[in-house]
């Protein structure tokens, strides 16, 4: 990977990581990624045609040595700090999309929170809002 990443790329990396961390990228998670890119203001000027290649680049990095650490550090180095909580919220959204959060996903969220140096209260609020959004009637 020779070109520098954009903030969009880094946010997509976070969502791909959240989907792939349990070794399965299911349809619900992939659909949720598409929905988030389609309606969130942070992606307003994103070119949807680039999504597949960005996801593949992330998957290649994840498959390499120390892949998860490399991607986490890449995300931290690429994103402006004002988007750190956005990245965490996107990871929570994708992890919650299949209505069950597995141990691997919880571990990734913890690693992301620590790497981005997010405070626990902010993360708890993001997590609680996801619980409210995904609750069945």
C-alpha positions in Angstrom: 0.0 0.0 0.0 1.8 3.1 -1.2 -0.7 5.9 -1.2 -1.6 7.7 2.1 -4.9 6.9 3.6 -7.7 9.4 3.9 -9.9 9.8 7.0 -12.6 7.9 5.0 -10.2 5.0 4.4 -9.4 4.9 8.1 -13.0 4.9 9.2 -13.8 2.1 6.7 -10.8 0.2 8.1 -12.3 0.4 11.6 -15.6 -1.0 10.3 -13.9 -3.8 8.4 -11.9 -4.7 11.5 -15.0 -4.8 13.6 -16.7 -7.1 11.0 -13.7 -9.4 10.5 -12.3 -9.7 14.0 -14.5 -12.8 14.7 -13.3 -14.4 11.4 -16.6 -13.9 9.7 -17.8 -10.9 7.8 -21.5 -11.6 7.7 -24.1 -10.1 5.4 -25.7 -8.0 8.2 -22.4 -6.4 9.1 -21.6 -5.7 5.4 -25.0 -4.3 4.9 -24.6 -2.1 8.0 -21.3 -0.8 6.7 -23.0 0.2 3.4 -25.8 1.9 5.3 -23.5 3.9 7.5 -21.5 5.1 4.5 -24.7 6.0 2.8 -26.2 8.2 5.4 -23.6 9.6 7.9 -22.4 13.1 7.2 -18.8 12.1 7.7 -19.0 10.2 4.4 -20.8 12.9 2.4 -18.1 13.3 -0.1 -16.9 9.6 -0.2 -16.8 7.8 -3.5 -18.7 4.6 -3.0 -16.9 2.9 -5.9 -13.7 2.9 -3.7 -15.3 0.8 -0.9 -14.4 -2.6 -2.1 -10.7 -1.8 -2.8 -10.4 -0.1 0.6 -11.9 -3.1 2.3 -9.6 -5.4 0.5 -6.5 -3.3 1.4 -7.6 -3.5 5.1 -8.2 -7.2 4.8 -4.7 -7.6 3.4 -3.2 -5.7 6.2 -5.2 -7.7 8.8 -3.9 -10.9 7.3 -0.3 -9.9 7.6 2.1 -10.1 10.6 0.8 -8.2 13.6 -2.1 -7.2 11.3 -4.5 -6.0 14.0 -1.9 -3.8 15.6 -0.8 -2.4 12.2 -4.3 -1.5 11.3 -5.0 0.1 14.7 -1.9 2.2 14.5 -2.6 3.2 10.9 -6.1 4.3 12.0 -4.7 6.3 14.8 -2.0 7.9 12.7 -4.5 8.8 9.9 -7.6 10.1 11.7 -7.7 13.5 13.2 -8.4 13.2 16.9 -11.8 14.8 16.5 -12.9 11.6 14.6 -11.7 9.2 17.2 -15.1 8.9 18.9 -16.7 8.6 15.5 -14.4 5.7 14.7 -15.4 4.0 18.0 -19.1 4.6 17.3 -18.7 3.0 13.8 -17.0 -0.1 15.3 -19.8 -0.4 17.9 -22.4 -0.1 15.1 -20.8 -2.9 13.0 -20.2 -5.2 16.0 -23.8 -4.7 17.1 -25.3 -5.3 13.6 -25.8 -9.0 14.0 -27.5 -8.4 17.4 -24.8 -10.2 19.3 -21.4 -8.9 20.3 -18.8 -11.7 20.6 -15.8 -11.8 22.9 -13.4 -11.0 20.0 -15.5 -7.9 19.1 -15.4 -6.8 22.7 -11.7 -7.2 22.8 -11.3 -5.1 19.6 -13.5 -2.4 21.0 -11.3 -2.3 24.1 -8.1 -2.2 22.0 -9.6 0.6 19.8 -10.6 2.6 22.9 -7.1 2.2 24.4 -5.3 3.0 21.1 -7.3 6.1 20.5 -7.1 7.1 24.2 -10.9 7.5 24.5 -12.3 8.0 27.9 -14.5 5.3 29.3 -17.5 7.5 29.8 -17.6 8.5 26.2 -17.3 4.9 25.1 -20.0 3.8 27.6 -22.4 6.4 26.1 -21.7 5.2 22.6 -22.2 1.6 23.6 -25.4 2.4 25.5 -26.9 4.2 22.5 -26.2 1.2 20.3 -28.0 -1.0 22.8 -31.0 1.3 22.6 -30.9 1.4 18.8 -30.7 -2.4 18.3 -33.1 -3.4 21.0 -36.0 -5.6 19.8 -39.5 -4.5 20.5 
